[in-house]
Amino acid sequence: MEKLLLTKSELKYVPKSYIFPSEIRPGNAKVPPCEFIPVIDMKQEQTKLIQQITNACKDYGIFQLINHGIEEKLLEDVLNVTKEFFELPYEEKSSLFSNDPNKIFRLYTSIDYMNEQVHYWRNALRHPCPVEQHIQFWPKKPHNYIELVGSYSAEVGKLSLRILDMIGEGLGLELGYFRDKTELAAAQLMNMNHYPPCPDPSLTLGLPKHGDANMITFILQEMDGLQVFRDGQWFAVKPLPNAFVVNIGYILEVTPFLLSCYAIMHILSLKVHG
């Protein structure tokens, strides 16, 4: 367990080091579905699209994006190759493993394993983009990981800049403000999260309550578990096929032009059979 959580349903119980105090862990309480997050269709008139995105940022700090132009086949392939990576024997990926939370590229478990009192039920692979500039850090297995994830990260990078341009236009800023005036818009970091099946999800968490410390995050949500906090209550975000959950980070939230709220989220563990 000190290396990586098992990828299959082999554990019959939650180890003590993964059990959170009762006031923090989710328990068995039912969480209502999140029906307030805007679902924004990019296949609509540009002026209306810009207004919807700007309002979503100001009012909620989070929205779901559909018909964004990234091919469904690529999204499926990326999810599949990521699963293949995490299912590789530990020996084939051990050179990537690090417990240093400050390392920009690393394969790791939880968040800061060596300094935590309780661990999160999560494995992750983090690496910088684009692949052309950081290929020495990217996994060599599976054999098609670099090709697929490289294409995916490039498409998401272009989409994120497009969304930032629309946010800027909606705020009355000059075209390309966020990409031209800030180096942060060009800094892209990919985080591949893997939440192994958990024997008792009521005892643990996949990620803690948090906001994102960046400008904007694109989440390709494959299954349930993502929740947002609003008005003193947690709400479950339903995954939409081939959609992105777009979350406004702290950096964009404090921009004087925007004055948005940022979304507070956490991730639950899931018990998956099969």
Helices and strands as residue ranges (DSSP letters): G 16-18, E 39-41, H 46-59, E 62-66, H 72-87, G 90-92, G 94-96, E 106-109, G 113-115, E 123-129, H 131-134, G 135-137, H 145-170, H 177-181, G 183-186, E 188-194, G 201-203, E 205-210, E 216-220, E 226-230, E 233-236, E 244-248, H 250-253, E 264-268
